[in-house]
Amino acid sequence: ALKPLIQDAYKDLGYPGADFDDTLIQAMGRLLEIPVVEGPVRVEQKVLSFTMTDGTLEELSPAQKQLLRMGPKNVMTIQAKIREVAKSLGIAESRLPQTPTYAPAGQKR
């Protein structure tokens, strides 16, 4: 019942040719692509912020890095909840990426 209203609101926000469902699935997918990191994520201090010393992790989007900084247990909890929401919205599991496991350079898997 809400789907047409959400699509209209999305159109009003300036996305007239885009489908909100596709955008939602893409956003969910980006957060599900965040790896569960085995071991500590090393950072180094810059002037006013921190950067991850592992280039692969530093290349993640800002939203992905924010979730990653919550720690592996919370990443898994949030990703499970995203999958639960997707299922309740009727999004097939096959449309969502599998969550990878990642061991930073220099750490054994």
HELIX and SHEET records of a PDB file:
HELIX    1   1 LYS A    3  ASP A   12  1                                  10    
HELIX    2   2 PHE A   20  LEU A   32  1                                  13    
HELIX    3   3 GLY A   55  GLU A   58  1                                   4    
HELIX    4   4 PRO A   62  LEU A   68  1                                   7    
HELIX    5   5 PRO A   72  SER A   88  1                                  17    
HELIX    6   6 GLU A   93  ARG A   95  5                                   3    
SHEET    1   A 2 VAL A  36  VAL A  37  0                                        
SHEET    2   A 2 THR A 101  TYR A 102  1                                        
SHEET    1   B 2 VAL A  43  GLN A  45  0                                        
SHEET    2   B 2 PHE A  50  MET A  52 -1                                        
END                                                                             
